[in-house]
Amino acid sequence: MSSKPVALITGASRGIGRAVAVALSEAGYRPALAARSEEGLKVSAGLCTGAEAGTGALIFPIDLTREGAPEQLTGMVLEAAGRLDLLVNNAGAVLSRSFEETGGDDWDRLMALNARAPFLLTRAALPALRRAPEAAVVNIGSVVSFKGYEMQAAYTASKHALAGWTKVLAREVSAEGIRVHLIAPGGVATDLVRDVRPDIDESGLISPEEIARAVVFLVKNRGNAVIDVLEIHRAGKIPFA
Ligand SMILES: NC(=O)c1ccc[n+]([C@@H]2O[C@H](COP(=O)([O-])OP(=O)(O)OC[C@H]3O[C@@H](n4cnc5c(N)ncnc54)[C@H](OP(=O)(O)O)[C@@H]3O)[C@@H](O)[C@H]2O)c1
C-alpha cells in the first residue's frame, strides 16, 4: 500500500488535468492519472517530480465513457496503490453548436463524459474514500455550471448536471468527513478553448497552473471552514457578472 495519499485525476493527459497532477505530486500526493492517450499520460507522469521512485505516478489509459470503465478504473487504482484519498473529476469535452443544431447524439456524448462518467467514478470510489483519513472529491465544473452561454447547450446542460449531483453528494457524505468541492472556471488556456474559441486572445486566459493551485488549496484546507464552490473568472471579465 502506498504510504502517500493517492489522488486519482481524470483527464490528466494534458491541459488542466496535467497541471493538477503536477501540483498534487508536489503537494505530497501520489498521482494516479487517467485519460485515453497513453502517450499524454506518460508525459504528465514524467512531470510529476514530487512523486518519488517507488511511489511514482501511476497511469491508466482508459475511455471513461465505455460501459464499466469508471468502476474498472477504481479497481485498478486500488490494486496498484492500495488506497484512494482524493478524486479529481476533470476529464471533459466541449461542443460549440447552436441549440437547434445540437443533436441527441451530441447531447448523449457530452452528458456521458462530463456528468455520467464522474458520477459513476465517484460512486465506485466512495468505499475507498471512506477509508481515507482526509478524503475529498474535487469536480471541475465550469462557469456554465451556473450560467448559460450561446452555442453551448449540451455542454452547459452537462456542467449543470455535474454541479447538481455534486451538491447532493456533498450533503450526503459530509458527516463522514469526505469533502466535496466544485471549481467553476472561465476560460483556461488549453486545447479545449483553442478548439471552440480560437478568437480569444490567449494572453488573457487563466493558466492551467492557476486552477491546479486552487485544487491544492481546497484539499489542503481541512480546518473548520469548508469551501463548496470556487468560481474563477478571467481577470479581463467583469467581476460577479
Ligand atoms: N479550458 C477551459 O476554458 C475550461 C473552462 C472551464 C472548465 N473546463 C473543464 O476543465 C476540464 C479539463 O479541460 P481542459 O481545458 O484541460 O481540456 P483538454 O485540454 O481538452 O483536456 C481534456 C482531458 O479530458 C480527457 N478526456 C477526453 N475524453 C475522454 C474520455 N472519453 N475518457 C477519458 N478521458 C477523456 C482528455 O484526454 P484524452 O484525449 O487523452 O482522453 C484530456 O486529458 C474539463 O472538464 C472542462 O470542461 C475547462
The ligand as a MOL file (V3000), in Angstrom:
LIG
                    3D

  0  0  0     0  0            999 V3000
M  V30 BEGIN CTAB
M  V30 COUNTS 48 52 0 0 0
M  V30 BEGIN ATOM
M  V30 1 N -10.3280 25.1650 -20.7160 0
M  V30 2 C -11.3450 25.8660 -20.2170 0
M  V30 3 O -11.5580 27.0350 -20.5520 0
M  V30 4 C -12.2630 25.2530 -19.2040 0
M  V30 5 C -13.1290 26.1140 -18.5030 0
M  V30 6 C -13.9910 25.5710 -17.5810 0
M  V30 7 C -13.9800 24.2190 -17.3330 0
M  V30 8 N -13.1320 23.4160 -18.0220 0 CHG=1
M  V30 9 C -13.1850 21.9850 -17.7390 0
M  V30 10 O -11.9070 21.5550 -17.3430 0
M  V30 11 C -11.7690 20.1680 -17.6170 0
M  V30 12 C -10.4480 19.9180 -18.3190 0
M  V30 13 O -10.4870 20.5810 -19.5640 0
M  V30 14 P -9.1910 21.1580 -20.3000 0
M  V30 15 O -9.4700 22.5730 -20.5670 0
M  V30 16 O -7.9590 20.7620 -19.6050 0 CHG=-1
M  V30 17 O -9.3700 20.3800 -21.6980 0
M  V30 18 P -8.4050 19.4530 -22.5610 0
M  V30 19 O -7.0450 20.0370 -22.6150 0
M  V30 20 O -9.1510 19.2070 -23.8300 0
M  V30 21 O -8.3400 18.1130 -21.6900 0
M  V30 22 C -9.4360 17.2370 -21.5970 0
M  V30 23 C -8.9480 15.9870 -20.9060 0
M  V30 24 O -10.0320 15.0410 -20.8370 0
M  V30 25 C -9.5970 13.7930 -21.3530 0
M  V30 26 N -10.6810 13.0530 -21.9910 0
M  V30 27 C -11.4670 13.4450 -23.0280 0
M  V30 28 N -12.3170 12.4760 -23.3680 0
M  V30 29 C -12.0780 11.4320 -22.5280 0
M  V30 30 C -12.6260 10.1270 -22.3900 0
M  V30 31 N -13.6220 9.6990 -23.1840 0
M  V30 32 N -12.1410 9.3190 -21.4230 0
M  V30 33 C -11.1360 9.7330 -20.6150 0
M  V30 34 N -10.5720 10.9520 -20.6870 0
M  V30 35 C -11.0420 11.7840 -21.6480 0
M  V30 36 C -8.5380 14.1810 -22.3840 0
M  V30 37 O -7.6180 13.1230 -22.6000 0
M  V30 38 P -7.6300 12.1060 -23.8340 0
M  V30 39 O -7.9930 12.8930 -25.0630 0
M  V30 40 O -6.2310 11.5750 -23.8300 0
M  V30 41 O -8.6460 11.0790 -23.4740 0
M  V30 42 C -7.8200 15.3080 -21.6660 0
M  V30 43 O -6.8620 14.8070 -20.7790 0
M  V30 44 C -12.9960 19.7730 -18.4420 0
M  V30 45 O -13.9490 19.1550 -17.5960 0
M  V30 46 C -13.5240 21.1110 -18.9170 0
M  V30 47 O -14.9070 21.0710 -19.1690 0
M  V30 48 C -12.2590 23.8990 -18.9430 0
M  V30 END ATOM
M  V30 BEGIN BOND
M  V30 1 1 1 2
M  V30 2 2 2 3
M  V30 3 1 2 4
M  V30 4 1 4 5
M  V30 5 2 4 48
M  V30 6 2 5 6
M  V30 7 1 6 7
M  V30 8 2 7 8
M  V30 9 1 8 9
M  V30 10 1 8 48
M  V30 11 1 9 10
M  V30 12 1 9 46
M  V30 13 1 10 11
M  V30 14 1 11 12
M  V30 15 1 11 44
M  V30 16 1 12 13
M  V30 17 1 13 14
M  V30 18 2 14 15
M  V30 19 1 14 16
M  V30 20 1 14 17
M  V30 21 1 17 18
M  V30 22 2 18 19
M  V30 23 1 18 20
M  V30 24 1 18 21
M  V30 25 1 21 22
M  V30 26 1 22 23
M  V30 27 1 23 24
M  V30 28 1 23 42
M  V30 29 1 24 25
M  V30 30 1 25 26
M  V30 31 1 25 36
M  V30 32 1 26 27
M  V30 33 1 26 35
M  V30 34 2 27 28
M  V30 35 1 28 29
M  V30 36 1 29 30
M  V30 37 2 29 35
M  V30 38 1 30 31
M  V30 39 2 30 32
M  V30 40 1 32 33
M  V30 41 2 33 34
M  V30 42 1 34 35
M  V30 43 1 36 37
M  V30 44 1 36 42
M  V30 45 1 37 38
M  V30 46 2 38 39
M  V30 47 1 38 40
M  V30 48 1 38 41
M  V30 49 1 42 43
M  V30 50 1 44 45
M  V30 51 1 44 46
M  V30 52 1 46 47
M  V30 END BOND
M  V30 END CTAB
M  END
